[in-house]
Amino acid sequence: MATGLTAVRQRIAAAAGRAGRDPAEIVLVGVSKYATEGDVRAAFDEGLHDFGENRAKELVDRAALLPSARWHFVGRLQGNKVRLVRPITHLLHSLDRVDLAEYWVKGPGSPPPVLVQVNLADERQKGGVGPEDADVLVSAAERLGLEVVGLMTVPPAAEDPDDSRPWFRRLREMRDRIRGEHPAVSELSMGMSDDFEVAVEEGATVLRVGRAIFGPFHDKG
């Protein structure tokens, strides 16, 4: 795992260099779905402080083991699970509908910030709002009192990482357009184990990486 994390950091730095970017502006989220407790603790000890889970129960369990980390929820979220996830989430990556925004705004204290998930390829098996409705959801969420800080996407599966480039570029262009009316929308959560270098080159500010950090038997990220 140590070797994996080091290699991922080196690859991020190289990709950022090719794009003329500062790697320090990119947040690496370790998607720990199938990682062991020991893997997660070791990664934290090596300076990885952002971790992501895509199921409510797993997020709750992992956050209890390592409460000093920043925990991201990166999967599809049912309204009845919000009460479990909201108190411990640093950033919700998968806001994809108004009723989820209505659940998210409820509860003690200020709700954690959110990203609007965009299903750019209109893949039925994936969550996310259609690209034509992304700005509508951003507006609706902000009216409810949520801090929408950016967009997230999962591109279609591809053997060649460069095939993801047009999707990442499209999300960046969408972010730039929406930011004209919604200045807080600045983050781009895009790029996983197979294509995060391309995502960095195309402007990603948050990467969701599992397998490349924790090993081939741990995560599909």
N, C-alpha and C positions, 0 to 999 in steps of 0.2 A: 504493500500500500504506500509506504514512504516513497519508493521509487516512482510509483504512479503519480502521486501528487507533485513530486518534483518535476517530472516530465511534463505534466499538464501545465504547470506554471511556466516552464521554459518555452513550451509551444505557444502559450498565450503571449509571452513577451516577444517572441519572434514574429507572430502574426501582427501584433500591435506595431512593431517596428516597420513591417512592410507597409502598414497603412498610415504611418506617421502619427501614431497615437501613443499616449502614455499608458502602459499596462496598469498603472495604479488606479486608473479611472474605471477599471473593469472589475466587477464583483464576481467571484467564483463561488457558486453554491454547490456543495457536495450533496448530490442526491443519494441518500443513504438507505434506500428502500430495502436492499438485500445485504447491506454491509453489516458486519458484526458489531456488537457494542465496543469491542476492542479496537476495531478499525476506526470507528467514529472518534473514540477518545484519542487514538494516536494521531489522527488527522488534526484534531483540535489542538493537541500539544505541539503540532508542527505549524500552527498559525492559521489553520483553516477554521474560521469562526462562523461561517454561514453554511447551514445545512437545510436540505429540503426533503419533504415527504409528500406523497400524493394520496394518502389515506388518513382520515381523521384519527383513528385509534393509534396508528403507528406514530403520528406526530406527537400525540399526547404522551405516549410511552417514551419516545426518544427524548423529548424535551424534559421529562422528569429525570432522566439519567444525566442530562447535560444542560441544565437550565441556564448556564452562562453563555451558551451559544445563541446565535440569531437563527431562528427557525422560520423557514419559508414554507407556505403551502402551495404546491405546484400542480395539483390534480383537480379533477372535477369535484365540486363540493355541493352536497345536498343541504338544503336549508336547515333541516333538523340536526345537522352536525355542526352548524356554525357556533353554537354555544360552547362546544368542546374546543374548537380550533381558535376562535377569535382571541381569547385571553393570552395565548402564547405565541401568536404569529407576528413576526416582524414585517412580513410583506405577503399579501395574497396575490398570487400570479394569475389566477384563473377566474376573475370576474367575467361572467359571460351572459348575464341576464339581469333584468331589473329586480325581479323578486329576490335574487341573491343579494343584491345591493341593499334591499330593504331589510333583510335579515342581518346583514353585516353592520349596518348602522346602529342596530339596537344593542343595548348592553351598557355596563358601567364604563365610564371614561371615554376617551376619544377612540374611534375605531382605527385599527392599523391601516396604513395606506394600501392601495390596491393597484393592480395592473389589469387592464381590459384584455382578455384573451381574444385573439382574432383568428378565425378559421379561414385562412386565405384561400385554400383549395376547396372549400366546402365539402370536406370529408365527413360523412355522416357518423363515423365511429369516433370522431374527436369532438371535444367541446370547443366552445368559442363562438363568438358572434360573427355573422357574415361581414365582410369588409365594407359593404355599403351601409352597415348599421353601427360601425364602431364609434363614430363621432356622436351618434344619437345616444348610445349607452354611456359614453363619457359624460355627456351633458346631464343625463338623467341621474347618474351616480353623484355628480357634483351637486346637483340640486338637493339631493338627499343629505348632503353634508359629508360625503366621502372625499378623501384626498386621492385623486387618480393621478399617479405619478408616471404612467407610461403604458406601453403595450407589450403583449407577449404573444408568441406564436410557436407552433410545432409544425414544421413543413412536412410535406409528403415524404415517406421513406424513399431513400435513393441509395444506390450502390456507390455512386461517385459523390463525394462531399460537395463538389462544385455545383452539382445540380440544385443544391439548396440556395445558392447565391441569389437567383432571381426572387425567391420568396423573402429572403432577408432584406434585400434591397427594397422590395415593395413595402415591407413593414416600416422600414426606415423612412421612406417617402411619405407613408401614411402618417407616421409620427410627426414628421416635419409639417405636414399640412394641418393636422389637428392642433399642433402646438401654437399655430397662429392665433387661434381663438381660446385655447386652453394652455396657458404658459407652463403649468405644472407638469404637463405630459412630456417628459423628457427621457425616461428610461426605455430601454429595449431589451426585454428578456427573450433571448433567442440563441440557439446553439447548444448542442448536447455532445456526447462523446464522439460521434462520428463526424461532426461538422462544425465544432466550436471555433476552429481556426478561421474558417470562411466567415462565420458570424462576426468574429472580431474585426476582420477586414471590412465588413459591411456595416460596422457601427454598433454592435452589441455592447451594452453596458452591464448586462447580467448574463452569466452562463450557467446552465443547469447540467452538471456533469456527474455521472455516477460511475459507469463501468471503467472509464479511462483512469479514474482515481482509485477505485476500490477493487478492481479486477474483473475478469470476464464472467465470473460466476455470481456476481453481486447484483448488478443493476442493468436495466435496459436503457438507461439514460445516455 
